[in-house]
C-alpha cells in the first residue's frame, strides 16, 4: 500500500515528494511502518489524521478505535492469526453486516477472506495499524493466545515433570524443554512482550506459583500465571536459549538471546538469579524499533535542545548526563552520537553492556572480570586516534581523571554519573579525586534527566488544581503563570491506566564562565545551582511543570519524578 498511497498523497498535495521519498526510505530499511514514517518526517501530524484523509479519498469511513467499545464476541468472529497478520479487527455487527477496522482497505483478498470466514457482508473502515494492534492486544485472550498454550500444557500429561526433593535431573529437563508446547509458551512470552513495547520481562518463582510481569512505560504489569509444575522446564528453556548452564542453579548467570519477530532482530539480555523458591529470570528487551534516537522527539524544551546540540558539536571537553537507572541516559547519549556520527570522525564507546549496535561507531563491551574496565578501555582508546569518546559510566576516580584529561587533550568525551541533579555532579567528580581546576576547565555541559509517563491523549481531560497542590510545586510565579493541569480518565487505548508512552524532562546546565569561577572557588552545590538558575537553567521541577501545563503529564508525575529543591 505504501507506494500507491504515496502517489495519492502527493497528487492531493497532502505531502511533498521529498517527504514521501523519505518515508518510503524508512519503510524500506524496516525501521518504521509507513504511517508512523509519514508522521516522523513531518508530513502529517498524526496517524489518525492520515487515516481520516485516506478514508475520505476512498469514500469509506475512518474510525478512532479508542473512542468505541468493542464487543468481545464480535471481535472473535475474526481468528486471531488473521487479525494479527493483516492488521484487522471486527468492530460491530448489525444483522449480516460486519463493520471491520483495517489498516489497508485496498486489500480485497483479506476482506473476501473475512467475508468467507464470518458469512457476513464486510463494511471496512480505516484505522491506524498501531491502534488496531493495540485493540487486538486488549481484546484477544492474553494478547497472543498465551492462555490457550498454557491450557494445552496443563492438559498434556506427557509433559509432566516429576520433581524429587533434589529437583529434576538434567536429562529430564532436556527432554521437557524440547516439547513443542513448552517451546511455544516461552516464545509467546517473549513475542507478546516485544509486541506490547515492554522493556523487561520478569519470570518469578514463588512457593506455589509462577508470576510473569512485563515492564511497560516504566510500570510492571502482571500477566497470565504459568503452570507451576513446569517451573524448572521454563527456566531451563530460557537458559538454553541464552546459552547458559542448565545444571547450575546455585549461582547467578548472565547471557543473551537473539530472536526474530515481525521481520526484525531483537536482542534480549538475560539475568538468572537463584531465590529461595527457584531461579528468577529477568530479560531486558533491546529492541531497535523501540529506541528513540531522534533528539527532537525526546522531550527537550526548545532552549535546552539548542544548548545541548550546540555543545555536542564542540571540538573538545566533557559532557555529562546524570540521573538514576532507567532515566534514559543511554538513549540521550546514543541520540547525540547518532547526530555527530560522520565519516570524518572516529567515535569509540566503552559500554557495560553494549545495548544497541550503530554503524560507524566502534563499540567496546566492558568486562571487569578479565580486567577490561572503563579505565582500561579509555587508556586503549587514547592510542586509537579517537575524536569522540563515550564512556558508559564514570564509577571511580581513575575513570573520571582519565576522561577529564582526555577532554583536555582535544577529545570530545561523553559519559554518565549517578547524581540527582546537574549542579551536584561537579562536587561528585571532585569527591572522586579529580582536582577542581581540571573539572572547571574540562567540563562543557552537565545535564540531569528523568523519564515520566505521558497522559493518554485519547482520554485526556482538564482538571482543577487545589491551592495546596499549587503551593507544593514550589516554583516561581513566572513558571506558574497560566497554570493548567490535565489527567487521563482511562480508556481502551491505555488499558484504563490514563497513561500512554513516556517522555523525558531535562535540567541542562552549560558550564559558563561564572560557573567555572564558582568551581575554582570550590562553591557548594547550592551556590552553583543558584548561579545556573539566574543564567536561565530550568530545574527538573520547572521542566516537569511546563510539561504538565502543556498537557503531556499530570501533577502526580511531577511529584513522583522531581523534588521541590531540584
C-alpha angles and dihedrals in degrees: 000000000000100000094040091049092047090055091050093048094048093047090049091051091240093124135013122247089246092055091047092050092049092049092049090050091055090049092048091054088052089236097119144018111247096250094050090043090059090051091047094053090048097248093127133014097231144354089250090059090051092048091052091051094048091047091055092046093050091040093238129114128269120219134200100214092200089065096059134064111229123216108235091214092053092045091056093056084087113061116243095241091054092045093051098041096049100029095240135137134182111242107180142341127219114182103307097340118100118198108214129189111214136172095217111034090178090071097099092171091065092046090050090049091052090048090053094045097046101031088227135120105254121226110189126209123183123242132166112272091233090058091048092051090050091050091049090052090050100045107036116075112274094345093272112028092276093145090052090055091047090049090051090052093050091051094046106092092180090070099054116126116212105214118205121201090268091048133248119318122250091252090052090053095046089051094048097047092055093062111110098229092055092045089050091049094055092042090052092050089055098041093047091051092050091048091051091052093245119169096203141021118211120196108184131186121217132173096274107005147040117232122203119194133176123205106225122175089349096306128102114236122194116231133194114312117250126229105277096215091065096055094113093046093049091051091047092049090056090046092052090050090050092045093242130146108270092194093059109086102149102063133055116257133194129201146144135246125199116202135176118224133162091357097305137093119244126189123215123199108212128205121183117192127182113234131177093269099038139297123322118215126205119183117193109208113221100192115173089204090059094049110101107204097162104105092205089063099049096086104259121158108245092247093049093047090052091052093047095046091048091052097048088060092056115119095234144355136086126283117196127199114195137188143103125294111291096025094118099256094140092050091052092050093047090050091053093047092048090055094051097037102120133156091249097058131072109221120189128181134191111202138172095232119357101236102181132018120230127194112240096021122102105223124191124194112221115230109185093180091068096039098264096130127160089261093050092048091049092053090052092047091059088061091051098069096248126183097186127026129190119195111193094219139352102227104160144021094261093057091043094052094046090049092049093048091048088054090052094051097061104283130121107228128193123191145146136239132193100237130129098236143002101262094051090057091074095062091038089064091046090050088054088061102263109139112250092234090058092049092051096048099041104040116091103172140354122201130187121197146179135191117233132186115250125228113254103256092209096063100026117141133176118250134190119246121221120237089247092056092049092049091048090060090072096201131134123278088246092061091043093053112122090006113194131168137197140186138189115250093202126255141171091277091063098030090248095300098110088225130097126172131343138259135190131246118205141200106198118192117180112198101245125185089262093054090043089057090049091053090050088050089052093241121186124254089255093054092048091048093051092050092048092050091051088052091055105270114154111219120224089257092050092048091049092051090052089053089050092051090051091053098248100114136018128239092257089062090050091056094039096054105032139041127219094246093053 
